[in-house]
Amino acid sequence: MLNKKAISIVAGLATAASLAIAGPAAFASTSLTAGGSSFAGGMLTACAASWSHSGDSVTYTGNSSGTGRTNFAGGSYDFGAADAPYSSGAPSDLVYVPLVAGPVAVGFNVPGVANLNLTPSVLGGILSGSITKWNATAIKNLNKSARLPNASIVVVYRNTTSGTTQNVTKYLSQTTSGQGWTENSAFGSGGGFTGSGSVGKAASIDVVNYVDGNSYTIGYADLKDTLSAHLHFAAIQNGHGQYVKPTVATAGKFLKNQASNVGSNGLVSFDYTADVAGAYNLDLVTYGLAHNTTSAKGATVKAFFSYVINSCSPSKATGLGYVALPGAIKTKALALVRTIK
């Protein structure tokens, strides 16, 4: 018969053996590979770096919304991020989750000019290539004190399937008339000028770097990258008739106004013509792409999305030039997170 000491040793050995067998499964960490929206790249990489969850990790590559949609649908991304929804090819078990929002800044590089007022119509004319000189009458009339040169405007645009582009073209389709703008993730297909004298770049940061390094250029990108490069950016006339620059506060005013426009699927139908005093109207929401039927890493994706919405974005978004989700959009986003499997 075993004495108490022997029984204790045997029990301890049995427990150790069971842990050795169960250990890899019980204590294994999960690594998520993800990517997409370059607009939200600054926010999502910051959240990935600060996330602490049972040893789990996230590698996020900010390339383009189109890449995020394609790679998530193809299975090479555990989750994707996009600033616009699928037009085709979406997984049958797709769930969109709003993650973060922010303004699209229109950065420019004109020597001697630090401030620039633009109406949506004049911005549309510049980006469509119908306004070709910096001292064009349409621009001069809005900027009477600026020394605008007789230099050709160089439009710098996203040459990938970009959610930022899709939101810019949608904005211009709503706020201009007679210019031919239509919502599209391809700049040229939406009405943008892609001919000789324009420059296409793959990601938001590439647009910013090119504008920063080349005079007489103008392009659109997320506020974070624009601020990091110390670019000047335009004040755009809003629905209240005010010329407003993109900031977290001015974008937040517009986004709060749009909170009632979030659908049951999580997508926000923006009214870019909204009359909101002090608001900057050219904004977007970045959506996480996940599965709502059981997937191998669904629980980890759910945990990361919850962290982004509840903790990371509220604490980090303002400092990075983004806007944490306002009320009704956040409520809908968290409800959708709970459907991820």
Protein Blocks (a to p, Z undefined) as FASTA:
>chain_A
ZZfklmmmmmmmmmmmmmmmmmmmmmoccddddedjfklmmmmmmmmmmpcgehiacddd
dfbfklmmmmmmnopafbdcdfbdcfehpafkbccddfbdcddddddddehiabdcddfk
lmmmmmnopambfkbfklmmmmmmbccdfddddddddfbdcfklmmmmmmmmmmpghklp
acdfbfklnopacbehiacdfblmlmmmmmmmpghiacdddfklmmmnopacdddddfko
pacdddfklmmmmmmmmmmmpcfkopacddfkbccehiafbdcdddddddfbdcfklmmm
mmmmmmmmmmmmmmmmmmnopacdefklmmmmmmmmmmpZZ
